[in-house]
Amino acid sequence: MPASEKPFSITIPVNYEDTDAAGVVYYGNYLGYMERARNACLRFHGFPLTRIMKQDKILFVVTGVQLRYYLPARLDDEIEVDLKVQQIRGARVRFLQQVLRSSERLVEGEVDLAVVDSRTGRPSRIPEHLKAVFNVHLMEDVSPVQ
């Protein structure tokens, strides 16, 4: 099935610690949910972050975020956090992510990451094995990276 029809997805329960006094998820917590989905995707494909940091000597750093909020998640909701890859270039990757409750769109956004060498902090090309993982979730209307 093409990646654009079925993105990578995880389900997360909304806990008390995620909410404000009214039981509504604090707006900044959606970024944490999205990061969990990106980490789970790498882990699912056999590349947990600890392995990437140790073997590849790289880190992922967020270089840009744009979020759009539609509806709030609430205490005890089961939310789904999806991701697709929009673009892969050299040392950068852009994810399109959304948070859903059932079929209701709650939040969507773009998250830009850069890869840096963990020893120097300088940009580093995405290793081929990670590029292959990202290509699995590349949006259908985007050409895969060669």
N, C-alpha and C positions, 0 to 999 in steps of 0.2 A: 504494500500500500504506500503511495507517495507520502512523503513527510508532511506536506501541507494538508493532507486529509486526516492524518493522525499524528499530532505532535507528541513529543515526549511529555509525560504527565505524572504527577504525584498527587496523592491526597493527603491533606493535613487537617487535623482537628483544630478548631480555634479554642485555645486555652484561656483561662482567666487572666494569666499574665500578659496576653496579647491585647487586652481590651482596656477601655477607660471605665469610669464609674457607671456609664450607661450600658456597658456590655458591648460596645462597638469597637472593632479593631482600630487601634491607633494607626494613623495613615503611614507612618514610617515603617511599620512592621511588614507591609507588603513587599518591601525591598528584601527583607530577610526571607520571606517565603520564596521569592524568586531566586534568591541565592541558593536556598535549599534544593530547588528543582534543578538548577545548573549542576550543583555538586552531585546530586542523585543520578543525573544523566551520565556524568563521567564515571561514577562508581558502577552503574549498571553496565557500562561498556568495558569494565575491567580496569579503570584508571582512577582509583581514589586519589584525592588531592595529596595525601601523604606520599604516595608512590610518585606522583608527578614532581613534587617538590624534591624528593630524595634522588630520583633517577634522572630527571630532565633538568633539574636545577633551575626551574622557572616558577614564577608566581603569576597569577592573574590579578590585575588591578582594574578597578572600575574607572573609566575615563569619562563616562557620560550616562545620564539617566533622563528619560522623559516618561512620566506616568500620567495616565488619565483615569480619574476616579468616576465611577458611574453609580454604584450602590455599595453600601457598607456590608462587610461580613460581621457576624455577631457571635457572641459567646456560644459555644457548642455546635456551631455550624461545621459541616464537613466541606472544606473547600478543595478545589482541584487547581493545581498550578501547572500550566502548560508552557512549553517552550518550542520555538522553531528558530532556526538560524537564518538570518536574512543575508548576512555578508561575511565573508572570510577574506582577509587581505593581509599578507605578510605577518605582522605581529598583532593584528586586530581581528576581533570577531564581534558581530552585532547580533544580539538575541532579540526576538520579538516574543514577549511573554504576556500571559493573561491569567487572571484569577477568576474562577467561576464557582458559583454555587448552583448545583444541578446544571441547568443550561443558561442561568443568568450570568451575564458578564458583569463582574464587579470592578475590576481594574485591568487595564492593559498598559503595556509600556515597551519601550526600547531600552536595552541595557548594552552599552558599549564596553568591551573589555580589551585591555592590552596585555600582552605577554611580556614580562621582563625577566632578565637573568637575576636569579635570587642572590648572586654574589656581588653583582655590580649595580643592579637597579636600572640597567640600560635595556632598551627594547630588544626583544629576541624573537626570531621567527617562530611561528607555531610549528612544533614538531609534526612530522608527517603522520604519525599514529594518532595524534589528537585531531589533526585536520581531517583524517578519515572518519573519526567519530562525528565531528561537526557536519561533515558532508552528508551523513545519514539523516540528519535533521534539517538539511538545507531546504528552504522553501522551493516548491516545484518550479516557480517562474524565474528562478535564479540559476545560472549555470554553475555546475560544480567546479571547485578549484582543481586545477591540474597539478 
